[in-house]
Amino acid sequence: MNRVTLVAAARSSALLDERFDDDRPLDGAGWHAVELAAHTLVPLGAAELRYCSPSPRSRATGTALGYAPMAQPALRDCDMGRWRGRTLAEVTACEPAAVDAWLADPWAAPHGGESLLAFITRIGGWLDTRPADDGSSILAVAEPAVVRAALVYALKAPPAAYWNVEVRPLSTVTLTGAARRWHLCLEAGSWSGPAAA
């Protein structure tokens, strides 16, 4: 049985300024949160395989924690097409019907990028192609959206459940199992991360 621990990247902006497919580096609060969480998160670096999303904040989080992770293109955030770099509020002001369609239909991609279902399937595909059931421990620092998608896939939840999963910066979750047989493993004493600002 493999063990995959996902660490949500530290923040790169205040909650209200979060942007789709954001490529900004960690902000000051993000660096500070990494320092506070390091004593709990650094030991996770003992995993045999260490990966990260290719985003600047995921790479910086992994590097700051001493993981020396290898960037995995498959762990990139959802491709948000023409909405990339914009906030939800900005897009809603310009394209309210498109936002409604995107939130209601997991197959919809009104932004011209990736649908929610395609995103969840891509992240699930990455999980399922980890080394065979050999007991490997795997660590991945990823965007919170990637962690949400992984949880929905692992639990075989309907895609709409994605909107009901909150993943805070620097929170961790562990999945155990192998291809298409994943289980959520909750452990006592794990770092839950600071509250969103």
C-alpha positions as CSV (number, residue, x, y, z in Angstrom):
1,M,0.0,0.0,0.0
2,N,1.4,3.4,-1.0
3,R,1.2,6.5,1.1
4,V,0.7,9.9,-0.6
5,T,0.9,13.0,1.6
6,L,-0.3,16.2,0.0
7,V,0.8,19.5,1.5
8,A,-1.1,22.6,0.3
9,A,1.2,25.4,-0.8
10,A,1.6,28.4,1.4
11,R,-0.3,31.5,0.3
12,S,0.7,33.9,-2.4
13,S,-2.0,36.5,-1.7
14,A,-4.8,37.5,0.6
15,L,-8.0,35.4,0.2
16,L,-9.9,38.1,-1.6
17,D,-7.0,38.7,-4.1
18,E,-6.7,35.0,-5.1
19,R,-6.5,34.7,-8.8
20,F,-7.2,31.8,-11.1
21,D,-4.2,29.8,-12.1
22,D,-2.1,32.2,-10.1
23,D,1.7,32.3,-10.8
24,R,2.7,34.7,-8.1
25,P,5.4,33.7,-5.6
26,L,4.8,33.4,-1.8
27,D,3.8,36.7,-0.1
28,G,5.2,37.8,3.3
29,A,2.4,36.1,5.2
30,G,3.1,32.9,3.2
31,W,6.8,32.9,4.2
32,H,5.9,33.5,7.8
33,A,3.4,30.7,7.8
34,V,6.0,28.3,6.4
35,E,8.4,29.3,9.2
36,L,5.7,28.6,11.8
37,A,4.7,25.2,10.4
38,A,8.3,24.0,9.6
39,H,8.7,22.0,12.8
40,T,5.7,19.9,11.8
41,L,6.1,19.8,8.1
42,V,9.9,19.3,7.6
43,P,9.8,15.6,8.8
44,L,7.5,14.8,5.9
45,G,10.5,15.3,3.7
46,A,11.6,11.8,4.7
47,A,9.3,10.4,1.9
48,E,11.1,8.4,-0.8
49,L,9.5,10.4,-3.6
50,R,9.0,14.2,-3.3
51,Y,7.0,16.2,-5.9
52,C,5.4,19.6,-6.3
53,S,3.1,21.5,-8.6
54,P,5.1,23.6,-11.1
55,S,3.7,26.9,-9.7
56,P,6.1,29.4,-8.0
57,R,4.4,29.1,-4.6
58,S,4.4,25.3,-4.6
59,R,8.1,25.1,-5.6
60,A,9.0,27.8,-3.0
61,T,7.0,26.0,-0.3
62,G,8.7,22.7,-1.0
63,T,12.1,24.3,-1.2
64,A,11.7,26.3,2.0
65,L,10.7,23.1,3.9
66,G,13.8,21.3,2.6
67,Y,12.0,18.8,0.4
68,A,13.9,19.4,-2.9
69,P,10.8,18.4,-4.8
70,M,10.6,17.6,-8.4
71,A,8.0,19.7,-10.3
72,Q,5.3,17.6,-11.9
73,P,3.4,19.2,-14.8
74,A,0.5,16.8,-14.1
75,L,0.1,18.6,-10.7
76,R,-0.5,22.0,-12.2
77,D,-3.5,24.0,-11.2
78,C,-6.7,23.9,-13.3
79,D,-6.2,25.5,-16.7
80,M,-8.6,28.5,-16.5
81,G,-8.2,29.7,-20.1
82,R,-8.9,33.4,-20.6
83,W,-9.8,33.7,-16.8
84,R,-6.2,33.0,-15.9
85,G,-4.8,35.7,-13.6
86,R,-8.2,37.2,-12.8
87,T,-10.1,37.1,-9.5
88,L,-13.5,35.4,-9.3
89,A,-15.1,38.8,-8.5
90,E,-13.5,40.3,-11.7
91,V,-14.8,37.4,-13.9
92,T,-18.3,37.4,-12.3
93,A,-18.6,41.2,-13.0
94,C,-17.9,40.6,-16.7
95,E,-19.3,37.1,-17.3
96,P,-21.9,36.2,-14.7
97,A,-23.7,33.6,-16.8
98,A,-20.4,31.9,-17.7
99,V,-19.4,31.8,-14.0
100,D,-22.8,30.3,-13.1
101,A,-22.4,27.6,-15.8
102,W,-18.9,26.8,-14.6
103,L,-20.0,26.4,-11.0
104,A,-23.1,24.3,-11.8
105,D,-21.8,22.0,-14.6
106,P,-18.5,20.0,-14.0
107,W,-18.2,19.5,-17.8
108,A,-18.4,23.2,-18.5
109,A,-15.4,25.2,-19.6
110,P,-16.7,28.6,-20.5
111,H,-13.3,30.1,-20.0
112,G,-11.8,28.0,-22.8
113,G,-9.6,26.0,-20.5
114,E,-10.1,22.8,-18.6
115,S,-13.5,21.7,-17.1
116,L,-13.7,20.8,-13.5
117,L,-14.2,17.1,-14.4
118,A,-11.2,17.1,-16.7
119,F,-9.1,18.7,-13.9
120,I,-10.2,16.1,-11.3
121,T,-9.6,13.3,-13.8
122,R,-6.0,14.6,-14.5
123,I,-5.1,14.8,-10.9
124,G,-6.6,11.3,-10.3
125,G,-4.5,10.0,-13.2
126,W,-1.4,11.3,-11.5
127,L,-2.3,9.5,-8.3
128,D,-3.0,6.3,-10.1
129,T,0.3,6.3,-11.9
130,R,2.4,6.5,-8.8
131,P,4.7,3.5,-8.3
132,A,2.9,0.2,-8.0
133,D,1.7,-1.1,-4.6
134,D,5.2,-1.3,-3.2
135,G,4.8,0.6,0.1
136,S,6.4,3.8,-1.2
137,S,5.9,7.0,0.7
138,I,5.2,10.0,-1.5
139,L,5.0,13.6,-0.8
140,A,3.6,16.3,-3.0
141,V,3.4,20.1,-2.4
142,A,0.5,21.3,-4.5
143,E,-2.0,24.1,-5.0
144,P,-5.0,23.9,-2.8
145,A,-7.2,23.3,-5.8
146,V,-5.0,20.3,-6.7
147,V,-5.5,18.9,-3.2
148,R,-9.2,19.4,-3.4
149,A,-9.3,17.5,-6.8
150,A,-7.2,14.7,-5.4
151,L,-9.6,14.3,-2.4
152,V,-12.7,14.2,-4.7
153,Y,-11.1,11.6,-6.9
154,A,-9.8,9.4,-4.1
155,L,-13.2,9.4,-2.3
156,K,-15.0,8.8,-5.6
157,A,-17.2,11.7,-4.7
158,P,-19.4,13.5,-7.4
159,P,-17.5,16.4,-9.0
160,A,-19.8,18.9,-7.3
161,A,-18.3,17.9,-4.0
162,Y,-15.2,19.8,-5.0
163,W,-16.9,23.1,-4.1
164,N,-17.5,21.8,-0.5
165,V,-13.9,21.0,0.3
166,E,-11.8,23.7,2.0
167,V,-8.1,23.3,1.8
168,R,-6.1,25.9,3.7
169,P,-2.5,26.8,3.0
170,L,0.0,24.4,4.5
171,S,-2.7,21.9,5.5
172,T,-1.9,18.2,4.9
173,V,-3.9,15.2,3.9
174,T,-2.7,11.6,3.4
175,L,-4.1,9.1,1.0
176,T,-3.2,5.4,1.2
177,G,-3.7,2.7,-1.4
178,A,-3.0,2.3,-5.0
179,A,-4.5,2.9,-8.4
180,R,-8.3,3.5,-8.1
181,R,-8.3,2.2,-4.5
182,W,-7.5,5.3,-2.4
183,H,-8.4,5.9,1.2
184,L,-8.4,9.1,3.2
185,C,-6.1,8.7,6.3
186,L,-6.6,11.3,9.1
187,E,-3.9,11.4,11.7
188,A,-3.8,13.0,15.1
189,G,-1.6,16.0,15.5
190,S,-1.3,17.0,11.9
191,W,-0.7,20.7,11.1
192,S,-4.0,22.3,10.0
193,G,-2.4,25.5,8.8
194,P,-3.3,29.1,9.8
195,A,-6.7,30.5,9.2
196,A,-7.1,32.2,5.9
197,A,-6.7,36.0,6.1
